[in-house]
Amino acid sequence: MGHFAFGGGNPVEALEKYFNRIWHIHFKDFDPKVGRDAVENNYDYFKSVEKGVFCELGKGDVDFQSIVNILNEKGFDGWSVSLCDKEEIRRGRRNSNLSRRRFWQDMTLDNLIKNI
């Protein structure tokens, strides 16, 4: 989801439009300030990642509650992934997996995430 937002798209609109074609969701958040800096300073992908364009879940601009609601309403039964990037660890976010778990526990996930 964060990659789609970084590319200039709206993840919620894309999910609604292309739901029937989606079998895998990669949950990642996007920091719009870093995204703007990346455009203004002509960062490549790797520099953008280094600067933190993909932030911890819930700290960015992606509307995960709407995404989860759509997935639950439509009965999504594909794969979903949420991972800790090495850049998050490098930036001192060693507790990122714990904060990610708390983030998911705060969401209404129904059948989306079965084993946290």
N, C-alpha and C positions, 0 to 999 in steps of 0.2 A: 504494500500500500504506500509506503514512504517513497519507494522508487517511482511509482506512478505520479505522486504529488511533486516530487523533485523534477520530473519531466514536464510539469505544467498541467497535468490532468487532475481531475477531481475523482478520487477513488470511490466515493459513494455513488456518483453518477455512472461511473464505469461498471461498478458491480451490478447496479440495477439494469443497465443496458446489456451487459454481456454475461449475466449470471449463468445461463444455460451452457456457456462454453468454459466456465471456470471449474477446475477440479483441484486446484491447489491455491492456497492463500498464504502469502508471506507477510506476516504482521511486522511492520517496521514504521516508526514514526519519522516525521520530517520537520525540521526547524526552518520556518520560512525566512527568518532573518539571515541565517547562513546561506540559504538558497539564493536570496537576493544578492548577498555579498559575492557568491560564486559567479553569478551572472555579471555583476558590475566589475569584478576583478578578473574575469575570464579564467576561473579555476577549471582545471580538468576534473574528472570524476574523483581521482585519488586525492587531490588537494581538498576537494569538497568534503570527502569522507573524513580526512584528517582534521578539518576544521569543525566537524561535528554536524554535518547536514542531516545525518540520521541520529536522532537523539533517543533517549530512553522513552519507552512507551508511556503515553500520557503527558509527555513534556512538550510535544510538538503540536502540529496543526491538523493531523489526521483525525477524523471523526470516527473513532473506533466504536463508540456506542451505536451509532447508526449502522455501521458495517455489521456488527454482531447481530443487531436486530434484524437486518435483512437476511443474513445467513440463517438465523433461527426461523424466521417466518417462512423462508423458502425451503427449509429442510436440507440445508447443505450437509453433504455426507462425504466430502472430499478431505484432503489433507490440509492441515494448517501448521505453519511453522512460526515460531518466535524464538529468536536466538540472540545471544550476546556476541556482538562483533568484537574482534580483537582491538579495534580502535576504542571501543567503550572501556575495555580493560586498560589499554594504554593511557587513557585519560583519567584513570583512577577510579573507574566505576566497577570495582571488583564485586560489589554487592548488587550488580545489575540483575542477576538472575533472581535474587530475592525480591527486588523491587518489581520485576516482571511478574513474579508469582502473585504478589500483592495486587498488582494492576488487574490481573485476570480474575482474581477472587472478587474484586469489586464490580466486575462486569456481570451481566446476566447472560450466562453462556449456554444454558440448557444442555443440549447434546453436542455443542461444538467442541468443548474441551472436556474430556472424560476423566483424565487422570492428572491432577495437579499435585 
